[in-house]
Amino acid sequence: MLAAGSGAEVSAPARAGAFARFLREADPEGLLPYEERVERAKRLQALHMKRIAIKSAEARRRRAAPKRQRRARGPVGGEITVDPTVGESTATRMAPQTTQSEE
């Protein structure tokens, strides 16, 4: 069952509680003027959000790493070489290697 009201209305108490935590972190003793405490809490909240974004990006990068490695190998049985004069990579087909027992 869905909650009545918009998402902003439903999450308002949680957001208020989170911001109260940042207010306490900004001025644990309560000595600063309220306006200064709010400004510092906003900066702490922005820093917290940036840290979350960085962790999220790192997690996405780690999950995507195996996919990038598969693409980097090029076609099946091939390898990627870089032509320094062109600055682009080209995929080449590798010839199967024979052993002395096959000759």
C-alpha positions in Angstrom: 0.0 0.0 0.0 1.3 3.4 -0.9 1.6 6.2 1.6 -0.8 9.1 1.3 0.8 12.4 0.2 3.7 13.4 -1.9 7.2 12.0 -1.5 8.4 15.4 -0.1 5.6 15.3 2.6 6.3 11.8 3.5 10.1 12.2 3.8 10.0 15.6 5.6 10.4 14.2 9.1 13.4 12.1 7.9 15.0 15.1 6.2 14.4 17.3 9.3 16.0 14.7 11.5 19.0 14.4 9.2 19.5 18.2 9.1 19.2 18.3 13.0 22.1 15.9 13.1 24.2 18.2 10.9 23.2 21.1 13.2 24.5 19.2 16.2 27.7 18.3 14.4 28.2 22.0 13.3 28.0 23.3 16.8 27.8 20.6 19.5 27.9 23.1 22.4 25.3 25.4 20.9 27.4 28.5 21.3 27.2 29.8 17.7 24.4 32.1 16.5 21.6 30.1 14.8 22.3 31.5 11.3 26.0 30.6 11.5 25.1 27.1 12.8 22.7 26.6 9.8 25.3 27.7 7.3 27.9 25.3 8.8 25.3 22.5 8.8 24.5 23.1 5.1 28.2 22.8 4.3 28.5 19.6 6.3 25.4 18.3 4.5 26.8 19.2 1.1 30.1 17.5 2.0 28.2 14.4 3.1 26.3 14.3 -0.2 29.5 14.6 -2.2 31.1 11.7 -0.3 28.1 9.6 -1.0 28.3 10.5 -4.7 32.0 9.6 -4.9 31.4 6.2 -3.2 28.5 5.6 -5.6 30.7 6.4 -8.6 33.5 4.2 -7.4 31.0 1.3 -6.9 29.6 1.8 -10.4 33.2 1.9 -11.8 34.1 -1.4 -10.0 31.0 -3.1 -11.3 31.7 -1.9 -14.9 35.4 -2.9 -14.8 35.0 -6.5 -16.0 32.8 -5.2 -18.9 35.5 -2.7 -19.9 38.2 -5.4 -19.7 36.2 -7.7 -22.0 35.7 -4.9 -24.6 39.4 -4.0 -24.4 40.5 -7.4 -25.6 38.9 -6.8 -29.0 37.4 -9.4 -31.3 37.5 -13.1 -30.3 41.0 -14.4 -30.7 42.3 -10.9 -31.4 44.3 -8.3 -29.7 44.3 -4.5 -29.7 47.3 -2.8 -30.9 48.0 0.9 -30.9 49.5 2.6 -33.9 51.6 5.5 -32.4 51.5 7.4 -35.7 47.7 7.4 -35.8 46.9 7.4 -32.1 44.1 5.0 -32.6 43.8 1.3 -31.6 43.2 -1.3 -34.2 42.0 -4.9 -33.7 44.0 -7.6 -35.4 43.3 -11.3 -35.7 46.0 -13.4 -34.1 47.1 -16.5 -36.0 46.7 -19.7 -34.0 50.0 -20.8 -32.6 51.2 -24.3 -33.5 53.3 -26.5 -31.3 56.1 -28.8 -32.5 53.9 -31.8 -32.0 51.4 -30.5 -34.6 54.0 -29.9 -37.3 
